[in-house]
Amino acid sequence: MDRDVPLPRSLQADAEGQWVRRWTGQDWFAEADAWVRERLAAAGAVVCGAPVPYKIRFWAAVWCYPTDHGLFWFKENNPGQAFEAALVAAMAEALAQHVVAPLAIDPERGWLLTADQGRTLDEQDGTDWHRLVIEYAAFQRDTIPFESTLLASGLTSLAPSRLADAVQPVADWFSGLADDHPLHPDPSTLTGVRRAAENLSAVQRLLPGAIPMALDQNDLHARNVFRPDPAGPFRFFDFGDAVWGHPFATLASVREDVDDEVVTAYLEMWSDLAPLDVLRRELEIAEPLHVVHRMVSWHRLLEHADEIEGAAWIVHVEHWLNELVRVYGSA
């Protein structure tokens, strides 16, 4: 192991709900640790230090293993996002130039083991947003021919024709919570969510329709991108929030970090499909879909969470619920 590579520091602990208790329990760790060591040994790597529980949240557990071949990262997701392991494996085969190939996966348990790729983009000297959005657009375009393969991993489809049907279960789930549940919305919010489901049926008619559906990482930021070689391509990772939907929704994730020049650079990557003025109209309709993508992602997780976990992240959940109502829930 390279002694100049420091071990990561554990992030602040999450509320001790059912998933944190599971992922900090001895029984689970013994099983996961045995699997990791077996897969590392098969690859010729020897663990040479204590593994670090880097992140334990109700949506995922991430452990870092020091070995004589560098650091390796092990991840298990909440069942609502357990598809990530199979999705990453499928992309590593079909889209190897854009993602980090896992050393091993267990799709049944949603386990993912990956070699460290060095510093993420946010840890390097300045984020080249212009290049980032260009490479990300190229990645999205390359996913288009593999729709059926990626959806087979368990990825949620949020194509415009499916939006209303995807949001209705969100409304049903929240309305089914006990009155004293910390996430139970007030009646006006529930009404707004149901109205949003109805209104989303119109999105497909409003879109110019120039852009095919593609992968939306649904959490694009500089901490989810590697650049192992300064001259080489970026590598995207962390696809637990990913959905299949309108690719332009992803720009909402980086809006605070980019200017119109960067947005134009992103759109120009699609300009063989339509003129820029048409693409800008498409962006106006598609970018707000980010709130739907985010809310559906949270709902996938919350279905498997307990009240402790819901209460711990209530600010985030309420934010996206309120944004869904604000953007799509008007009469």
Secondary structure in CASP SS format (residue, H / E / C, confidence):
PFRMAT SS
TARGET T0000
AUTHOR 0000-0000-0000
METHOD secondary structure of the structure
MODEL  1
M C 1.00
D C 1.00
R C 1.00
D C 1.00
V C 1.00
P C 1.00
L C 1.00
P C 1.00
R C 1.00
S C 1.00
L C 1.00
Q C 1.00
A C 1.00
D C 1.00
A C 1.00
E C 1.00
G C 1.00
Q H 1.00
W H 1.00
V H 1.00
R H 1.00
R H 1.00
W H 1.00
T C 1.00
G C 1.00
Q H 1.00
D H 1.00
W H 1.00
F H 1.00
A H 1.00
E H 1.00
A H 1.00
D H 1.00
A H 1.00
W H 1.00
V H 1.00
R H 1.00
E H 1.00
R H 1.00
L H 1.00
A H 1.00
A H 1.00
A C 1.00
G C 1.00
A C 1.00
V C 1.00
V E 1.00
C C 1.00
G C 1.00
A C 1.00
P C 1.00
V E 1.00
P E 1.00
Y E 1.00
K E 1.00
I E 1.00
R C 1.00
F C 1.00
W C 1.00
A E 1.00
A E 1.00
V E 1.00
W E 1.00
C E 1.00
Y E 1.00
P E 1.00
T E 1.00
D C 1.00
H C 1.00
G E 1.00
L E 1.00
F E 1.00
W E 1.00
F E 1.00
K E 1.00
E E 1.00
N E 1.00
N C 1.00
P H 1.00
G H 1.00
Q H 1.00
A C 1.00
F C 1.00
E H 1.00
A H 1.00
A H 1.00
L H 1.00
V H 1.00
A H 1.00
A H 1.00
M H 1.00
A H 1.00
E H 1.00
A H 1.00
L C 1.00
A C 1.00
Q C 1.00
H C 1.00
V E 1.00
V C 1.00
A C 1.00
P C 1.00
L C 1.00
A E 1.00
I E 1.00
D E 1.00
P C 1.00
E C 1.00
R C 1.00
G C 1.00
W E 1.00
L E 1.00
L E 1.00
T E 1.00
A E 1.00
D C 1.00
Q C 1.00
G C 1.00
R C 1.00
T E 1.00
L H 1.00
D H 1.00
E H 1.00
Q C 1.00
D C 1.00
G C 1.00
T C 1.00
D C 1.00
W H 1.00
H H 1.00
R H 1.00
L H 1.00
V H 1.00
I H 1.00
E H 1.00
Y H 1.00
A H 1.00
A H 1.00
F H 1.00
Q H 1.00
R H 1.00
D H 1.00
T H 1.00
I H 1.00
P H 1.00
F H 1.00
E H 1.00
S H 1.00
T H 1.00
L H 1.00
L H 1.00
A C 1.00
S C 1.00
G C 1.00
L C 1.00
T E 1.00
S E 1.00
L C 1.00
A C 1.00
P H 1.00
S H 1.00
R H 1.00
L H 1.00
A H 1.00
D H 1.00
A H 1.00
V H 1.00
Q H 1.00
P H 1.00
V H 1.00
A H 1.00
D H 1.00
W H 1.00
F H 1.00
S H 1.00
G C 1.00
L C 1.00
A C 1.00
D C 1.00
D C 1.00
H C 1.00
P C 1.00
L C 1.00
H C 1.00
P C 1.00
D C 1.00
P H 1.00
S H 1.00
T H 1.00
L H 1.00
T H 1.00
G H 1.00
V H 1.00
R H 1.00
R H 1.00
A H 1.00
A H 1.00
E H 1.00
N H 1.00
L H 1.00
S H 1.00
A H 1.00
V H 1.00
Q H 1.00
R H 1.00
L H 1.00
L C 1.00
P C 1.00
G C 1.00
A C 1.00
I C 1.00
P C 1.00
M C 1.00
A E 1.00
L E 1.00
D E 1.00
Q C 1.00
N C 1.00
D C 1.00
L C 1.00
H C 1.00
A H 1.00
R H 1.00
N H 1.00
V E 1.00
F E 1.00
R C 1.00
P C 1.00
D C 1.00
P C 1.00
A C 1.00
G C 1.00
P C 1.00
F C 1.00
R E 1.00
F E 1.00
F C 1.00
D C 1.00
F C 1.00
G C 1.00
D C 1.00
A C 1.00
V E 1.00
W E 1.00
G E 1.00
H C 1.00
P H 1.00
F H 1.00
A H 1.00
T H 1.00
L H 1.00
A H 1.00
S H 1.00
V C 1.00
R H 1.00
E H 1.00
D H 1.00
V C 1.00
D C 1.00
D H 1.00
E H 1.00
V H 1.00
V H 1.00
T H 1.00
A H 1.00
Y H 1.00
L H 1.00
E H 1.00
M C 1.00
W C 1.00
S C 1.00
D C 1.00
L C 1.00
A C 1.00
P C 1.00
L H 1.00
D H 1.00
V H 1.00
L H 1.00
R H 1.00
R H 1.00
E H 1.00
L H 1.00
E H 1.00
I H 1.00
A H 1.00
E H 1.00
P H 1.00
L H 1.00
H H 1.00
V H 1.00
V H 1.00
H H 1.00
R H 1.00
M H 1.00
V H 1.00
S H 1.00
W H 1.00
H H 1.00
R H 1.00
L H 1.00
L H 1.00
E C 1.00
H C 1.00
A C 1.00
D C 1.00
E H 1.00
I H 1.00
E H 1.00
G H 1.00
A H 1.00
A H 1.00
W C 1.00
I H 1.00
V H 1.00
H H 1.00
V H 1.00
E H 1.00
H H 1.00
W H 1.00
L H 1.00
N H 1.00
E H 1.00
L H 1.00
V H 1.00
R H 1.00
V H 1.00
Y H 1.00
G C 1.00
S C 1.00
A C 1.00
END
